[in-house]
Structures are given as C-alpha cells and as structure tokens.
Amino acid sequence: MSAVKQRVRGLVLKVASRCNLNCTYCYVYNRGDTTYRTQPKFMAPAVVEQLLRRVGTYCRAHRLRAFKFIFHGGEPLLALPSFFEDFVLRARRYLPAYTAIDYTIQTNGVLLTEDWCALLGRLGVKIGISLDGPRAVHDAQRVDHQGRGSYEAVVRGFQTAQAHPAVRYYPGLLTVVDPATDPRALFHHFVRLGARSINFLLPDHTHATYLSTPQSTPYADWLIAVFDEWLALAPAVRPKVPLFRQYLALILGQEVVSDSCGRGAGSVQSTFLVIETDGSIEAQDSLKVCYHGITKEGFHVQSHGLDEVLRAPLIRQCAESRTQLPPACRSCPVVAVCGGGFIVHRFRPGAGFDQPSVYCHDLLKLITHIQNRLLAQLPAAFKARTGLAPLGYEEALRLVAEPGF
C-alpha cells in the first residue's frame, strides 16, 4: 500500500453536461468517451444538497480551513442564474464557519453578459475564460455546432468581465497550445487584450495519439518563445503565467501544488474530484481521452463519502502519479520540477500510466531553458548556496540512464 496521503481540496462541479460550443479537441465530447450522453443535462438541487452535506462532513472531519468549488461543464453558464445563487447560499450553510470557500467558474465566455458578471461578482466567483489566441487561431477549433467561430463572442465576454465593477478578480485566460501558431504574436495579442493571467495547457494526448522524439520538440520550442517574451516584459505589465511561475518556484526548491508538475507539496497530496450532473464522483475528467468509461468507478454523492472515494483505484493512481514514476523518470535531472508530467499524457493502451509523458522531451527542453535563464539572473552566492548549475538539453538527455527514454 502506498504511503501517499490524500486530502480533497476541492470539487470540479459539472453544472451542465452540454455545451454551446463544439471544440474539435474537447476531451468530453470529441475524444471517444460518450458517457456524457447518459448524464442529465443539468445538476439537480437534490444532487447539490447531498454533495454539500458530504463536503461539510469532510471539512469537519479534517478541520479544513479552505475548500474550493470549480463550476464547470460542458458550459456552466447554460445553467440558470438561480443555480449559482442557491449553491453559494447552501454551501455556507453546510460547510463549517472556519472553512473559507473559494469559487471559480470556467466558461467559454460566449454567454458572459453584464447580468452574469454582476451575479458572479456579487457571489465572489472568480472567472476563467477559454481563449486560444487571435481570431484565426481561436476560430480554427473553438467553433459552435454549426462550425462558426466563437472568437468575437468570447472576447466580448472577456472584456465585459474585465470592465464590470462587480467582478472582484480580473478574469484569467485558459489557452490550449498549438505549435503551428506564432507564439510571440499570440502572447502579445493576449497582452494587448489586457490579460492579467494566462494559463497555457498542453493538448490532452496519450501515447496512442501522439508520438514524440528528442529531435522534435514543437511544444517546448513554442513555450520557450513565449517564456522569453514574457520574461522581457517589465514586471508591472507582465501577466501571471502559472506554468512558468510553477517551474521557476520548483527550480528554486519551493513546493508547488499542481497535478502537472513537481513531486507534490508536503506529505499530503491535494486532490480535486469531479462531480457529474447525476452526482457521480470521479477522477479528473481529462482522463476520458484514455478510453471510454475510464472515470466510472461506481461512486455517488448519495452513497459514498469523500474519504471512501479517495480509496478508488484510479483516484489513488492520480494522487500517486507524482511519486510512483516510470523508471526513466527516476534518473532524469529535472524530475523534481517535471514530476513525470500530467498523468493523462503518460497513458499507453495495454500498459497504463507507467511510461514517461508524451511530452517528455518537450518538458525537459523547456525546463532546462527556464533554469538557465533563471540562473543567468541569480547572484553567484545564491547559486553556490543552492548548488544550481546550468544544464543544457542535450546534456540532460545524456544524463538519463534508462534505455528507451
């Protein structure tokens, strides 16, 4: 039995199981898993009631000082405004007074109006919006069900949230990387839009859908170009980029809570569970790209507490992915930063998750570049004290001892 301990820090709530867009790369609707077809279109009040009872019990049992709810979909803004008002009211009733509640909504932004911003601002809900770049880039994949691009509507929603006086936190952008696009043009497009936070995501590929080689590192090359542009900006106008900030922190030996990098923060792994519209409790839903039905382990808010769910095989495997690494990863010089990468990207049919990420060489190249840029700016005394030294990508490849890396 693994020594890894888990603690549920939040829930991803599938408020709606349908979407007003039909993005080509969507892991919920367009990557082979069709379980959404059997889900209710919206989360019912009875499901909300039961899940909040479970969360309240869990927070009391573990004396949690903070808990996070992420409203997700499908498209969560397809739900009625009353859903969110009722949820926030009930959550405060069921969770203990000493537990601070954090709310975020991840939306495609198309439906984000003045009225929605007023409501979300009043409820203290942070807003994240999916935007993949300038019009031509965004509209290539983020289309509606008639194949029409959504850029104009998304930017309108983003700017509405930026300007609305009730919105307490500047909306963040979520972007799926496409190495065929111009990284510098895309990054500066976001800067011109006034983005304060940009979260770059790698596409959800497995070893069945993507082949990587040391000679081809398109995602690293793309992200390196963005990193250099980002670093060149004055701190006062430099947006937050969680991916870069996490890597910088890990290189400096700090702890980072993330499901895609690092070795975990402390002795307890933070876990986020997914609640489907029908009340099913599941592991992170990007795992759906691995194969149809992978996240269905038979747990439900009506019949299972959160501590019980943490013992589920797939959920445990996700929690242990930072420590139970493939042999090749253990000898890698950047393993403390990379942490094996996101578990989804390690999947191979017939072999599970016991191999390096499909983005292994991209991550190695990106991390060594960031480390070397950081070292160039650090005082010599600090470098001597920490033992940090420059590390080139080719040198890092040679240091990996396991064959077949």
C-alpha positions as CSV (number, residue, x, y, z in Angstrom):
1,M,0.0,0.0,0.0
2,S,1.3,3.4,-1.0
3,A,2.3,5.8,1.8
4,V,0.8,8.7,-0.1
5,K,-2.0,10.5,1.8
6,Q,-4.7,12.4,0.0
7,R,-6.8,15.4,1.0
8,V,-9.7,16.6,-1.1
9,R,-9.1,20.4,-1.5
10,G,-12.0,21.0,-3.9
11,L,-14.5,19.7,-6.3
12,V,-15.0,20.3,-10.0
13,L,-18.8,20.6,-10.5
14,K,-20.2,19.6,-13.8
15,V,-23.0,22.1,-13.6
16,A,-24.1,21.3,-17.2
17,S,-23.3,18.3,-19.3
18,R,-24.0,20.0,-22.6
19,C,-22.1,22.8,-24.3
20,N,-23.0,25.6,-26.7
21,L,-19.6,25.1,-28.5
22,N,-18.2,22.1,-30.3
23,C,-14.4,22.5,-29.9
24,T,-12.6,19.9,-32.0
25,Y,-10.2,18.9,-29.3
26,C,-12.7,18.7,-26.4
27,Y,-11.9,15.7,-24.2
28,V,-15.6,15.5,-23.0
29,Y,-17.4,15.3,-26.3
30,N,-14.9,14.7,-29.2
31,R,-12.3,12.3,-27.9
32,G,-14.1,9.0,-27.8
33,D,-15.8,8.9,-24.4
34,T,-19.5,9.1,-24.9
35,T,-20.7,8.7,-21.2
36,Y,-22.0,12.3,-21.3
37,R,-24.9,11.1,-23.4
38,T,-26.4,9.3,-20.3
39,Q,-25.9,12.3,-18.0
40,P,-28.7,14.7,-17.0
41,K,-28.3,18.0,-18.8
42,F,-28.1,19.9,-15.6
43,M,-27.2,19.2,-11.9
44,A,-30.4,18.9,-9.9
45,P,-31.0,20.6,-6.5
46,A,-31.0,17.2,-4.8
47,V,-27.5,16.4,-6.0
48,V,-26.3,19.8,-4.8
49,E,-27.9,19.2,-1.4
50,Q,-26.2,15.8,-1.0
51,L,-22.8,16.8,-2.2
52,L,-22.7,19.8,0.1
53,R,-23.6,17.6,3.0
54,R,-20.7,15.3,2.1
55,V,-18.3,18.3,1.8
56,G,-19.5,19.7,5.1
57,T,-18.9,16.3,6.8
58,Y,-15.5,16.0,5.2
59,C,-14.4,19.6,6.2
60,R,-15.3,19.0,9.8
61,A,-13.6,15.6,9.9
62,H,-10.3,17.0,8.7
63,R,-10.7,20.6,10.1
64,L,-10.2,22.1,6.6
65,R,-9.5,25.8,6.6
66,A,-10.3,26.2,2.9
67,F,-12.3,24.4,0.2
68,K,-12.6,25.2,-3.5
69,F,-15.6,24.7,-5.9
70,I,-15.0,25.0,-9.6
71,F,-18.1,25.4,-11.7
72,H,-17.5,23.6,-14.9
73,G,-19.2,21.8,-17.8
74,G,-20.0,21.4,-20.7
75,E,-20.7,25.1,-20.4
76,P,-21.8,26.1,-16.8
77,L,-23.5,29.3,-17.9
78,L,-26.2,27.2,-19.6
79,A,-27.5,26.7,-16.1
80,L,-29.9,29.2,-14.6
81,P,-28.5,32.1,-12.5
82,S,-30.6,30.8,-9.6
83,F,-28.4,27.6,-9.5
84,F,-25.4,29.6,-8.5
85,E,-27.2,31.8,-6.0
86,D,-28.7,28.8,-4.4
87,F,-25.4,26.9,-4.4
88,V,-23.4,29.6,-2.6
89,L,-26.2,30.1,-0.1
90,R,-26.4,26.4,0.7
91,A,-22.6,25.9,0.8
92,R,-22.2,28.5,3.5
93,R,-25.0,26.7,5.5
94,Y,-23.4,23.2,5.2
95,L,-19.7,24.0,5.5
96,P,-18.3,24.9,8.9
97,A,-17.7,28.6,9.6
98,Y,-14.0,28.2,9.8
99,T,-13.7,26.8,6.3
100,A,-13.1,29.6,3.7
101,I,-14.9,28.8,0.5
102,D,-13.4,29.7,-2.9
103,Y,-15.4,29.7,-6.1
104,T,-14.2,29.7,-9.7
105,I,-16.2,29.3,-12.9
106,Q,-14.5,28.0,-16.1
107,T,-16.5,29.2,-19.1
108,N,-16.1,29.6,-22.8
109,G,-17.2,33.2,-22.4
110,V,-19.8,33.2,-25.1
111,L,-22.7,33.8,-22.7
112,L,-20.9,36.1,-20.3
113,T,-23.1,39.2,-20.1
114,E,-23.4,42.3,-17.8
115,D,-26.0,40.4,-15.8
116,W,-23.9,37.3,-15.4
117,C,-20.9,39.4,-14.4
118,A,-23.0,41.3,-11.8
119,L,-24.2,38.0,-10.3
120,L,-20.8,36.2,-10.3
121,G,-19.1,39.3,-8.9
122,R,-21.7,39.6,-6.1
123,L,-21.2,35.9,-5.2
124,G,-17.4,36.2,-5.3
125,V,-16.9,33.8,-8.1
126,K,-13.5,34.1,-10.0
127,I,-13.9,33.8,-13.8
128,G,-11.7,31.8,-16.1
129,I,-12.3,32.0,-19.9
130,S,-11.1,29.8,-22.7
131,L,-9.4,31.7,-25.5
132,D,-6.9,30.1,-27.8
133,G,-5.5,33.2,-29.5
134,P,-6.3,35.8,-32.2
135,R,-9.4,35.2,-34.3
136,A,-7.9,32.9,-36.9
137,V,-6.2,30.7,-34.3
138,H,-9.2,30.6,-31.9
139,D,-11.8,30.0,-34.6
140,A,-9.9,27.1,-36.2
141,Q,-11.0,24.8,-33.3
142,R,-13.3,26.6,-30.9
143,V,-16.5,26.6,-33.0
144,D,-20.2,26.3,-32.4
145,H,-22.4,23.4,-33.6
146,Q,-22.8,25.0,-37.0
147,G,-19.0,25.2,-37.4
148,R,-18.9,29.0,-36.8
149,G,-16.0,30.6,-34.9
150,S,-16.6,31.9,-31.4
151,Y,-13.8,34.5,-31.1
152,E,-15.9,37.6,-31.3
153,A,-18.4,36.4,-28.7
154,V,-15.6,35.2,-26.4
155,V,-13.6,38.4,-26.5
156,R,-16.8,40.4,-25.9
157,G,-17.5,38.3,-22.8
158,F,-13.9,38.6,-21.6
159,Q,-13.9,42.4,-22.0
160,T,-17.3,42.6,-20.2
161,A,-15.9,40.8,-17.2
162,Q,-12.7,43.0,-17.3
163,A,-14.7,46.2,-17.2
164,H,-17.6,45.2,-14.8
165,P,-17.3,46.9,-11.4
166,A,-18.8,44.0,-9.6
167,V,-16.2,41.5,-10.7
168,R,-13.7,41.4,-7.9
169,Y,-10.9,39.4,-9.6
170,Y,-9.6,40.0,-13.1
171,P,-10.7,37.2,-15.4
172,G,-8.0,34.7,-16.4
173,L,-7.4,33.1,-19.8
174,L,-7.0,29.4,-20.4
175,T,-5.3,28.5,-23.7
176,V,-4.5,25.2,-25.4
177,V,-1.1,25.3,-27.1
178,D,-1.0,24.8,-30.8
179,P,2.6,24.8,-32.0
180,A,1.6,25.6,-35.6
181,T,0.7,29.1,-34.4
182,D,3.0,32.1,-33.9
183,P,3.8,32.1,-30.2
184,R,5.0,35.7,-30.0
185,A,2.1,37.1,-31.9
186,L,-0.4,35.0,-29.7
187,F,1.2,36.1,-26.4
188,H,1.3,39.8,-27.3
189,H,-2.3,39.5,-28.6
190,F,-3.3,38.5,-25.0
191,V,-1.2,41.3,-23.5
192,R,-3.0,43.8,-25.8
193,L,-6.3,42.5,-24.6
194,G,-5.2,43.3,-21.0
195,A,-4.9,39.7,-19.8
196,R,-3.6,39.6,-16.2
197,S,-3.3,35.8,-16.1
198,I,-2.7,33.3,-18.9
199,N,-2.7,29.5,-18.3
200,F,-1.1,27.6,-21.2
201,L,-2.2,24.0,-21.4
202,L,-0.7,21.1,-23.5
203,P,-3.3,19.2,-25.6
204,D,-4.5,16.1,-23.9
205,H,-2.7,13.4,-25.9
206,T,-1.7,9.9,-24.9
207,H,0.9,7.5,-26.4
208,A,-1.9,6.3,-28.7
209,T,-2.5,9.7,-30.2
210,Y,0.9,11.4,-30.2
211,L,4.5,10.4,-31.0
212,S,7.4,12.4,-29.6
213,T,11.1,12.2,-30.3
214,P,14.2,14.0,-29.0
215,Q,14.6,15.5,-32.4
216,S,11.1,17.1,-32.4
217,T,10.1,19.3,-29.5
218,P,7.5,21.6,-31.0
219,Y,5.7,22.4,-27.8
220,A,8.9,23.2,-26.0
221,D,10.1,25.5,-28.8
222,W,6.7,27.2,-28.8
223,L,6.6,27.7,-25.0
224,I,10.3,28.8,-24.9
225,A,9.5,31.6,-27.3
226,V,6.6,32.7,-25.1
227,F,8.7,32.4,-22.0
228,D,11.4,34.7,-23.4
229,E,8.8,37.3,-24.5
230,W,7.1,37.0,-21.0
231,L,10.4,37.5,-19.2
232,A,11.3,40.5,-21.3
233,L,8.2,42.4,-20.1
234,A,8.5,44.8,-17.2
235,P,7.1,43.2,-14.0
236,A,4.4,45.9,-13.8
237,V,2.8,44.7,-17.1
238,R,3.8,41.0,-17.1
239,P,0.8,38.8,-16.8
240,K,0.8,35.8,-14.5
241,V,1.6,32.6,-16.3
242,P,1.0,29.7,-13.8
243,L,3.1,27.2,-15.9
244,F,6.2,29.4,-15.8
245,R,5.8,30.6,-12.2
246,Q,5.4,27.0,-11.1
247,Y,8.5,25.8,-12.9
248,L,10.5,28.8,-11.5
249,A,9.4,28.0,-8.0
250,L,10.2,24.3,-8.3
251,I,13.7,25.1,-9.7
252,L,14.3,27.2,-6.6
253,G,13.3,24.3,-4.4
254,Q,9.9,25.6,-3.4
255,E,6.8,23.4,-3.0
256,V,4.1,23.7,-5.6
257,V,0.6,22.2,-5.6
258,S,-0.1,21.0,-9.1
259,D,-1.3,17.9,-10.9
260,S,1.1,18.5,-13.8
261,C,4.5,19.3,-12.3
262,G,6.5,18.9,-9.1
263,R,6.6,16.0,-6.7
264,G,3.8,17.2,-4.5
265,A,3.7,19.7,-1.7
266,G,4.4,18.1,1.7
267,S,3.3,14.7,2.9
268,V,-0.3,15.1,1.8
269,Q,-1.4,15.2,-1.8
270,S,-4.1,17.7,-2.7
271,T,-6.8,16.1,-4.7
272,F,-9.7,17.5,-6.8
273,L,-12.6,15.3,-7.5
274,V,-15.2,15.7,-10.2
275,I,-19.0,15.6,-9.5
276,E,-21.0,14.8,-12.6
277,T,-24.5,16.2,-13.2
278,D,-26.0,13.0,-11.9
279,G,-24.0,13.0,-8.7
280,S,-21.3,10.5,-9.7
281,I,-17.9,11.1,-8.1
282,E,-15.0,10.7,-10.4
283,A,-11.3,11.3,-11.0
284,Q,-10.3,14.3,-13.2
285,D,-12.2,14.2,-16.4
286,S,-9.4,14.8,-18.8
287,L,-8.7,11.1,-18.2
288,K,-11.6,10.5,-20.6
289,V,-9.2,10.7,-23.5
290,C,-7.6,7.5,-22.4
291,Y,-10.6,5.3,-23.2
292,H,-14.4,5.3,-22.9
293,G,-15.7,5.0,-19.3
294,I,-12.3,5.1,-17.6
295,T,-13.5,7.5,-14.8
296,K,-16.6,5.5,-14.0
297,E,-15.7,3.7,-10.7
298,G,-19.2,3.5,-9.2
299,F,-19.2,6.3,-6.6
300,H,-22.0,8.7,-6.0
301,V,-22.7,11.5,-3.5
302,Q,-25.9,9.7,-2.4
303,S,-24.0,6.6,-1.2
304,H,-20.3,7.5,-0.7
305,G,-18.4,9.9,1.5
306,L,-15.3,11.6,0.1
307,D,-12.8,9.7,2.3
308,E,-14.2,6.4,0.8
309,V,-13.9,7.7,-2.7
310,L,-10.2,8.5,-2.2
311,R,-9.5,4.8,-1.9
312,A,-10.8,4.2,-5.5
313,P,-8.0,2.7,-7.7
314,L,-7.9,5.4,-10.4
315,I,-8.2,8.3,-7.9
316,R,-5.3,6.8,-5.9
317,Q,-3.3,6.3,-9.0
318,C,-3.7,10.0,-9.9
319,A,-2.6,11.0,-6.4
320,E,0.4,8.7,-6.6
321,S,1.5,9.8,-10.1
322,R,3.9,12.3,-8.6
323,T,5.8,9.7,-6.6
324,Q,5.2,6.4,-8.5
325,L,7.2,7.3,-11.5
326,P,8.3,5.2,-14.5
327,P,12.0,4.0,-14.3
328,A,13.1,6.5,-17.0
329,C,11.8,9.4,-14.9
330,R,13.7,8.5,-11.8
331,S,17.1,9.1,-13.4
332,C,16.0,12.4,-15.1
333,P,17.9,15.5,-13.9
334,V,14.7,17.6,-13.9
335,V,12.3,15.1,-12.2
336,A,11.9,17.3,-9.2
337,V,10.4,20.0,-11.4
338,C,8.6,17.9,-14.0
339,G,7.3,15.3,-11.6
340,G,6.6,13.0,-14.5
341,G,4.2,15.4,-16.1
342,F,0.4,15.2,-16.2
343,I,-0.7,11.6,-15.7
344,V,-3.1,11.7,-18.7
345,H,-0.1,12.2,-21.0
346,R,1.6,9.1,-19.7
347,F,-1.1,6.7,-20.7
348,R,-0.5,3.9,-23.2
349,P,-3.2,1.3,-24.1
350,G,-2.3,-2.0,-22.5
351,A,0.4,-0.5,-20.3
352,G,-1.4,2.0,-18.3
353,F,0.5,5.1,-17.0
354,D,3.9,3.5,-16.4
355,Q,5.9,5.4,-19.0
356,P,7.1,8.9,-19.5
357,S,4.9,11.6,-20.8
358,V,4.3,12.0,-24.5
359,Y,5.7,15.5,-23.9
360,C,8.8,14.2,-22.1
361,H,11.4,15.8,-24.3
362,D,9.4,19.0,-24.6
363,L,9.2,19.3,-20.9
364,L,12.9,18.5,-20.5
365,K,13.9,21.1,-23.1
366,L,11.5,23.8,-21.6
367,I,12.6,23.2,-18.0
368,T,16.3,23.4,-18.8
369,H,15.8,26.6,-20.8
370,I,13.9,28.2,-17.9
371,Q,16.5,27.0,-15.4
372,N,19.3,28.5,-17.4
373,R,17.5,31.8,-17.9
374,L,16.9,32.0,-14.2
375,L,20.5,31.2,-13.3
376,A,21.7,34.0,-15.5
377,Q,19.9,36.4,-13.3
378,L,20.7,35.0,-9.8
379,P,23.6,36.2,-7.6
380,A,26.6,33.9,-7.6
381,A,26.3,33.5,-3.8
382,F,22.8,32.2,-4.1
383,K,23.8,29.7,-6.9
384,A,26.7,28.5,-4.8
385,R,24.4,28.0,-1.7
386,T,21.8,26.1,-3.6
387,G,24.0,24.1,-6.0
388,L,22.0,25.2,-9.0
389,A,24.1,25.0,-12.2
390,P,23.4,25.4,-15.9
391,L,22.0,22.3,-17.7
392,G,21.7,22.1,-21.5
393,Y,19.0,20.0,-23.1
394,E,21.5,17.7,-24.9
395,E,23.4,17.2,-21.7
396,A,20.2,16.4,-19.8
397,L,19.3,13.8,-22.4
398,R,22.7,12.1,-21.8
399,L,22.2,12.1,-18.1
400,V,19.1,10.0,-18.4
401,A,20.4,6.5,-17.9
402,E,17.4,4.3,-18.6
403,P,17.2,2.9,-22.2
404,G,14.2,3.8,-24.3
405,F,13.9,7.2,-22.7
